[in-house]
Amino acid sequence: MADGFKTSHRPRGALIALALIALGGAAGMELSHLRSVAVEAGRASSVVVRARLGAEVIKSKASRGDLLTEVDGAVQALIEAHVTRAFPDHNFLGEESVPAGSKASSEAIARAMDGASSDYLWIVDPIDGTTNFVQSLPMVGISIGVARRNAATREWELVCGVIVDPFREEIFTACLGQGAMLDGERIFCGLERLEDAVVSTGFAPNEASLRPMLRGMQAVGTRCRTIRMLGSAAIMLAWVGCGRLSAYFEADLNAWDTAAGVLIVREAGGLVTGLDGSPHKIATRPLIASNAAAHDELVAVLAEAKVTGLDDLS
């Protein structure tokens, strides 16, 4: 007792622990705010997408299978408006702001991360599955990922991912260290090995990507239960996360195709690597995302078929 005031002494370790808990709580609230804004933006965008299913193509981009409609740009603008209103200092990269082609896409994500003025970067595909969309096939994803620059390492890491399926009205979410959710309920990847797996993949828009994909489908198709092609990387990643699919692989993907889905798969207990099994980073283009039980065998099968990335056509 001093001057009538009661003093309390805590061990130094306990004070540090309390400080860490407080910091963890603040970080959790921060991620929850990111998620809520992304979900709000995705919900608003889904109304537009549902209303415009079957919209006409404005132009083809890098190939006849790489399409653009006026809805893509409108949805991206709507998402960016939500983000800017909530987080005016955050950086934003959307597919429709980038010229077509793998080279331009790779350069865009590199520039966005290297030149970011804040420690947060939103990576968005307003309509993942545009070919499905223009054909009136109701299977597209609105993909919203958020990356944060680590204060200590200055490396970027995915911290929030939201994928909205506007036609099933499903919302897949994940925050770093908090698990993955489907409409607020925890989800987990499946447990089946490759022989019982339902594996998904894509149909590439160019020959350098198509050749390894066809080899991969032939090799994996003889080892798994079946293969499916759904036309939306975002939806296939989300479905790996909830166990509807066992795995997904593709030779050449953009960061906005995968940013949200990669985090969802990881937080659902799955594994995401490059096609060769190397660590997957935000700018990595060849990808395998799968449940933990099937992953190593899938990597080995693809390696045997020489499916590790784009074919060299020179």
C-alpha positions, -999 to +999 in steps of 0.1 A: +000+000+000+014+034-010-004+068-004-036+049+001-035+033-033-035-005-036-008-018-060-008-051-079+022-069-091+020-095-119+049-116-130+066-102-161+057-133-181+020-129-173+021-092-185+037-103-218+010-130-222-018-105-216-002-081-241+000-109-267-036-118-261-046-082-266-026-080-298-042-112-310-076-099-303-069-068-323-056-088-352-086-110-351-109-080-352-089-066-381-093-098-401-130-099-393-134-064-407-117-074-439-139-104-442-171-085-436-163-059-462-154-086-487-186-105-480-206-073-484-189-065-517-194-101-529-231-101-520-237-068-538-219-081-568-238-113-569-270-095-575-255-079-607-241-112-619-274-131-614-293-104-633-269-104-663-263-141-669-257-147-706-244-112-712-228-106-746-191-107-752-174-073-757-142-088-770-118-118-767-086-110-747-055-132-750-074-160-769-108-169-782-114-186-749-105-156-728-136-134-729-147-101-716-182-087-710-193-053-698-205-070-666-169-079-656-159-043-654-191-032-637-187-058-609-150-050-604-159-013-600-186-022-575-162-043-554-135-016-556-160+010-544-168-011-513-131-016-506-122+021-511-151+033-488-140+010-460-102+011-465-092+042-485-055+035-480-055-001-492-042-011-526-064-029-551-057-051-581-085-064-603-083-086-634-100-061-656-073-035-649-046-057-664-038-063-701-044-098-713-019-126-713+003-145-688+032-121-691+011-090-684-006-108-655+027-118-639+041-083-642+009-068-628+010-088-595+047-082-592+042-044-596+013-044-572+033-060-545+065-042-550+049-008-554+021-010-529+017+021-508+000+003-479+005-031-463-028-044-477-035-055-513-069-067-525-066-092-553-099-096-572-115-115-600-150-101-605-163-130-625-142-161-625-157-183-652-166-157-678-170-184-706-196-201-684-213-168-678-217-158-714-230-193-722-257-189-695-240-217-675-247-207-638-213-217-625-190-187-618-172-173-587-167-138-574-132-141-559-119-115-534-085-121-517-066-099-494-028-101-489-009-084-460+028-074-460+044-089-429+059-061-408+090-081-399+099-100-431+082-076-456+069-107-474+032-108-485+008-134-471-028-141-478-049-132-448-085-131-460-104-149-488-140-147-499-156-166-528-192-159-536-212-183-558-240-160-570-262-188-583-261-211-554-260-181-531-231-197-512-204-177-495-170-193-487-147-174-464-114-178-446-092-157-424-056-166-416-055-189-385-093-189-381-104-218-403-126-218-434-164-214-435-193-219-459-222-196-449-208-193-414-203-231-408-168-246-406-157-266-436-129-291-441-112-308-470-119-345-476-099-375-464-099-397-495-067-409-512-061-404-549-077-437-559-110-425-545-105-389-554-127-366-576-101-344-592-108-312-611-089-293-637-093-266-664-091-264-701-063-241-710-067-212-735-033-217-751-012-246-764+017-241-739-007-247-711-031-271-729-004-297-737+006-304-701-030-303-689-040-330-714-010-352-702-021-345-667-057-355-673-046-387-689-021-396-662-043-387-632-075-400-648-062-436-647-053-433-610-083-414-595-121-420-594-129-394-620-120-360-634-143-329-636-138-296-654-161-269-640-148-238-658-141-216-627-109-219-607-125-201-578-154-225-575-131-255-579-108-242-551-138-235-528-152-270-535-118-286-526-121-266-493-155-281-485-148-316-497-170-317-528-138-321-548-107-339-536-082-319-556-076-293-584-046-288-606-038-264-634-006-253-652-011-216-655-033-194-633-034-157-624-031-144-588-067-131-589-079-166-599-064-182-568-058-156-540-091-163-521-093-200-529-058-208-518-064-195-483-098-213-481-082-246-490-053-241-465-076-230-437-098-261-444-069-284-438-058-289-473-024-284-491-015-260-518+017-261-538+032-256-572+026-284-596+061-297-588+054-297-550+073-264-543+058-238-519+030-218-534+033-180-532+008-154-543+025-150-577+028-188-583+010-197-615+011-236-617-010-250-588-021-281-570-047-277-543-059-309-526-068-327-494-038-338-474-043-375-481-041-373-519-016-345-523+018-363-524+006-390-548-010-364-571+023-345-572+042-377-581+018-387-608+019-353-625+057-352-622+059-386-639+038-372-667+061-341-669+033-318-658+051-291-637+042-259-656+039-246-691+055-265-720+083-249-739+071-245-775+103-229-788 
